[in-house]
Amino acid sequence: MDSYRYLDFATRQIIRAWVEREPTRPSPWTPLPRPLERCTVALVSTAGVARRDDVPFDEERERENPWWGDPTVRRIPRETTGREVEIHHLHIERRFAREDLDVVLPLRRLDELVASGTVGASAPTHYSLMGYILDPTELIRDTTPRLVAAMKAEGVEAVVLVPA
Amino acid sequence: MGLVQREIEAAGISTVSLSMIPEFTAKVGVPRLAGIAHPMSRPMGRPGDADGQRAVLSATLEVLRTATAPGTWVDLPFTWPESVAVARRCEEEPPPIAKLLRRKPWLLPRFYAGDIPRDER
């Protein structure tokens, strides 16, 4: 498949340069602990989704320093609806996720797959990051351990990561 | 996203990522990857298309269910129903980094090289 078909010229050039530069690393591996029909699944969206009653991702600081992107995480409870969130990501077309949150964070679709028996359970909490992070230092050092701890505390056994 | 996926997997939770740029995600070294030829900002499909979105989520979970070794990469068979021109149509203003690089094009090589100035705030 053509990874670049929907990207504009400048973005395509940049991603190609980054693919070239990225070192090859061996991947970690954790097998599913039980059949998916019995697993608890959590979603992670990088669309910068935050509940309106939570702290928004910091768009202002990125406007002041465009090399910076907010490296924190937001918790999105399972029952959250599109009306209860805002999309804080200055690099995506936000109108689609605003119209239908499942375009980036498929909470309702996951509920349906639980109902049909494909998946054991939807985790009580799902998560969002903001995907524009050029320097991942804080993301990996501070944010990800908190994310993992929160997932483990809720018995999450499998995670689907959805880009934006 | 790939770096976060690696950390979650290394901590003992099985992961799969969907990606519109699977070539890039694969290079990061992720355990399970589902490539999809959808435009940016719409990974799961079109707004309101519950059936399409559910099919994408099911297919992604199928990669999670069936993968037997790290580095599994499956391109999903979905196609986008709009032309490339329509799919690329942009209504948002350009992101701050695009405006900065337009104003100061001599910074472009730094951006390409991933030589990112630290924000020490």
Interface residues (C-beta under 8 A of the other chain):
Chain A: M1 D2 S3 Y4 R5 Y6 L7 D8 A10 Q13 I14 I15 A17 W18 V19 R21 E22 T24 R25 P26 S27 P28 W29 T30 P31 L32 P33 P35 L36 C39 V41 V44 T46 A47 R61 E62 R63 N65 P66 W67 W68 L90 H91 I92 E93 R94 R95 F96 A97 E99 D100 D102 V103 V104 P106 R108 R109 L110 E112 L113 T118 V119 L129 G131 Y132 L134 D135 P136 L139 I140 T144 P145 L147 V148 M151 K152 V156 E157 A158 V159 V160 L161 V162 P163 A164
Chain B: M1 L3 V4 Q5 R6 E7 I8 E9 A10 A11 G12 I13 S14 T15 V16 S17 L18 S19 M20 I21 P22 E23 F24 T25 K27 V28 G29 V30 P31 G35 A37 H38 P39 M40 S41 R42 P43 M44 G45 R46 P47 G48 A50 Q53 R54 V56 L57 S58 T60 L61 L64 R65 A69 P70 G71 D75 W80 V84 A87 R88 C90 E91 E92 P95 P96 I97 A98 K99 L100 F111 Y112 A113 G114 I116 P117 R118 D119 R121
